[in-house]
């Protein structure tokens, strides 16, 4: 998924690398907490409380496995039923920042057949969240 936000790369990167902002723009996030000393960098870990399937509250822990200031972040969810990585690339463009967001889902074992369904569900969630992030940032609310 790609969205262009009418803000400089450093602004968009700052918002997305601050776990305290997640509940503001992500519809399923109730709260996120940094577990390691800040600032966020490669190896940082965070815990999230999210609304999962059927409205159930779930927790997960993630690690920043790649971190290039104002360029790229890759987050790996460590304790999900199926391995998940989220790749976020930041590119300066005329008038703002192009944000390329990719979710990589790799269910194994008996969950393997659910991969297309999971990908479709999370794509819809991420698209909604990115539209919300764009709107908030374009209006200067984040």
C-alpha positions as CSV (number, residue, x, y, z in Angstrom):
1,X,0.0,0.0,0.0
2,X,1.2,3.5,-0.8
3,X,0.1,6.8,0.4
4,X,1.5,10.3,-0.1
5,X,1.4,12.6,3.0
6,X,1.9,16.3,2.5
7,X,4.6,16.6,5.1
8,X,8.4,16.2,5.1
9,X,9.9,12.7,5.5
10,X,11.3,13.6,8.9
11,X,7.8,14.5,10.2
12,X,6.2,11.3,9.0
13,X,9.1,9.2,10.3
14,X,8.9,10.9,13.7
15,X,5.2,10.1,14.0
16,X,5.6,6.5,13.0
17,X,8.7,5.8,15.1
18,X,7.0,7.1,18.2
19,X,4.9,4.2,19.6
20,X,2.9,6.7,21.7
21,X,1.2,7.9,18.5
22,X,-0.1,4.5,17.3
23,X,-3.4,4.6,19.1
24,X,-4.2,8.0,17.5
25,X,-4.0,6.9,13.9
26,X,-4.4,3.0,14.1
27,X,-8.0,1.9,14.5
28,X,-7.1,-1.4,16.2
29,X,-4.5,-0.1,18.5
30,X,-5.6,0.5,22.1
31,X,-2.0,1.3,23.3
32,X,1.6,0.7,22.5
33,X,4.5,0.9,25.0
34,X,8.2,0.9,24.4
35,X,9.8,-1.9,26.4
36,X,13.5,-0.9,25.7
37,X,15.1,2.4,26.5
38,X,14.5,5.1,23.9
39,X,14.9,6.4,21.4
40,X,13.6,3.8,19.0
41,X,16.4,2.0,17.0
42,X,17.2,-1.4,15.6
43,X,16.6,-3.9,18.4
44,X,14.0,-1.8,20.2
45,X,10.9,-3.7,21.4
46,X,7.4,-2.6,22.1
47,X,4.2,-4.2,23.4
48,X,0.9,-3.4,21.9
49,X,-2.7,-3.9,23.2
50,X,-4.9,-4.3,20.1
51,X,-8.5,-5.1,19.1
52,X,-8.2,-8.5,17.4
53,X,-10.7,-10.7,15.6
54,X,-14.3,-10.5,16.9
55,X,-13.4,-7.5,19.1
56,X,-11.2,-9.5,21.4
57,X,-8.4,-7.6,23.1
58,X,-5.0,-9.1,22.3
59,X,-1.4,-8.3,23.2
60,X,1.7,-8.7,21.1
61,X,5.3,-7.9,21.3
62,X,7.4,-6.7,18.4
63,X,11.0,-5.9,17.6
64,X,12.4,-3.3,15.2
65,X,14.7,-5.4,13.0
66,X,15.7,-2.6,10.6
67,X,15.8,1.1,11.3
68,X,17.2,3.6,8.9
69,X,16.4,7.2,10.1
70,X,13.9,8.8,7.7
71,X,14.2,6.0,5.2
72,X,13.0,2.6,6.4
73,X,11.6,0.6,9.4
74,X,10.9,-3.1,9.6
75,X,9.0,-4.4,12.5
76,X,8.7,-8.1,13.3
77,X,5.8,-9.3,15.5
78,X,7.4,-11.8,17.8
79,X,4.5,-13.7,19.4
80,X,1.7,-13.7,16.8
81,X,0.1,-17.1,15.8
82,X,1.6,-16.5,12.4
83,X,4.9,-14.7,11.8
84,X,4.3,-11.1,10.6
85,X,6.7,-8.4,9.4
86,X,5.7,-4.9,8.5
87,X,8.0,-3.0,6.1
88,X,7.7,0.8,6.0
89,X,9.6,2.8,3.4
90,X,9.8,6.6,3.4
91,X,10.6,8.5,0.1
92,X,10.7,12.2,-0.3
93,X,8.5,13.4,-3.1
94,X,7.5,16.8,-4.4
95,X,5.0,18.1,-1.8
96,X,5.7,15.5,0.9
97,X,6.5,11.9,1.6
98,X,5.5,8.7,-0.2
99,X,5.0,6.0,2.4
100,X,5.1,2.4,1.1
101,X,3.7,-0.1,3.7
102,X,4.0,-3.8,3.2
103,X,2.7,-6.5,5.6
104,X,4.3,-9.9,5.1
105,X,2.3,-12.8,6.7
106,X,3.8,-16.3,6.9
107,X,1.4,-18.6,8.7
108,X,2.8,-22.1,9.1
109,X,1.4,-25.5,9.8
110,X,-2.3,-25.8,10.1
111,X,-2.6,-22.0,9.7
112,X,-0.8,-22.0,6.3
113,X,-4.1,-22.2,4.3
114,X,-5.3,-19.0,6.0
115,X,-2.5,-16.8,4.5
116,X,-4.7,-15.3,1.7
117,X,-7.5,-14.5,4.1
118,X,-5.2,-13.0,6.7
119,X,-3.4,-10.9,4.1
120,X,-6.8,-9.6,2.7
121,X,-8.1,-8.7,6.3
122,X,-4.9,-6.9,7.3
123,X,-4.7,-5.1,4.0
124,X,-8.1,-3.6,4.6
125,X,-7.1,-2.6,8.2
126,X,-3.8,-1.1,7.1
127,X,-5.4,0.8,4.2
128,X,-7.9,2.3,6.6
129,X,-5.2,3.2,9.1
130,X,-3.0,4.8,6.4
131,X,-5.9,6.9,5.2
132,X,-6.4,8.1,8.8
133,X,-2.7,8.8,9.3
134,X,-2.6,10.8,6.0
135,X,-5.7,12.8,7.0
136,X,-4.3,13.6,10.5
137,X,-0.9,14.5,9.3
138,X,-2.1,16.5,6.3
139,X,-4.3,18.6,8.7
140,X,-1.4,19.0,11.1
141,X,-3.1,17.1,13.9
142,X,-0.1,14.7,14.3
